[in-house]
């Protein structure tokens, strides 16, 4: 299915989006979040379910033949393909 939408000028500046992204990068679990801007709103999305580190920790005891880094890399690859995000924070341009 193909959708066409009218290209509209974004009222939120790229610098404003980068400020939110920079704040998330400083968060200890910052890679669990995504930022999207639409219209007059910046939305921060949080990853649903466990993160790769928690899964690697859980499976590490059951799969001692794999290094922690191998498990972590594998979990990240799986999550990158299957992860879902839920909106958790909105910034509204006034």
C-alpha positions in Angstrom: 0.0 0.0 0.0 1.3 3.4 -0.9 0.2 6.6 0.9 0.8 10.2 -0.3 0.8 13.2 2.0 1.4 16.8 1.3 4.9 18.0 2.2 4.4 20.5 5.0 6.9 22.8 6.6 7.9 21.4 10.0 7.2 24.0 12.8 9.7 22.3 15.1 13.3 23.1 14.3 15.9 20.3 13.9 17.9 21.9 16.7 14.9 21.4 19.1 14.7 17.7 18.1 18.5 17.4 18.7 18.1 18.8 22.2 15.6 16.1 23.1 17.8 13.4 21.5 20.9 14.7 23.4 19.1 14.5 26.7 18.1 10.9 25.9 21.7 10.0 25.0 22.7 11.0 28.6 20.2 8.6 30.0 21.7 5.3 31.2 19.2 3.4 29.0 19.0 6.0 26.3 19.1 3.4 23.5 15.6 2.2 24.6 14.0 5.4 23.4 13.2 7.0 20.0 12.2 10.5 19.1 9.8 11.6 16.4 8.4 15.0 15.4 5.1 15.5 13.8 3.3 18.8 13.4 3.8 20.9 16.6 4.7 17.9 18.8 7.9 16.0 19.6 7.1 12.5 20.9 9.5 10.3 22.9 8.8 6.6 22.4 9.9 3.9 24.9 10.8 0.3 24.0 8.3 -2.1 25.2 9.5 -5.3 27.0 12.9 -6.2 28.2 16.0 -4.6 26.7 19.0 -6.5 25.2 21.1 -6.3 28.4 18.3 -7.8 30.5 17.8 -10.7 28.1 21.5 -11.4 27.8 21.7 -11.5 31.6 18.8 -13.9 31.8 20.0 -16.3 29.1 23.6 -16.1 30.1 23.1 -18.5 32.9 21.3 -21.0 30.7 23.7 -20.7 27.8 27.2 -20.7 29.3 28.8 -21.7 26.0 28.2 -18.2 24.7 30.1 -15.1 25.9 28.1 -12.3 27.4 29.0 -10.1 24.4 27.8 -12.7 21.9 24.5 -13.0 23.7 24.2 -9.2 23.9 24.9 -8.8 20.2 22.4 -11.6 19.3 19.7 -10.1 21.5 20.2 -6.6 20.0 19.9 -8.0 16.5 16.7 -9.8 17.4 15.2 -6.8 19.1 16.2 -4.4 16.3 14.0 -6.4 14.0 11.1 -7.0 16.4 10.9 -4.3 19.0 7.8 -2.2 19.5 7.7 1.3 21.0 5.0 3.0 22.9 4.6 6.8 23.2 5.5 8.0 26.7 6.2 11.7 26.6 5.0 14.6 24.4 6.5 18.1 23.9 4.0 20.5 22.4 5.1 23.7 20.6 3.2 26.7 21.9 
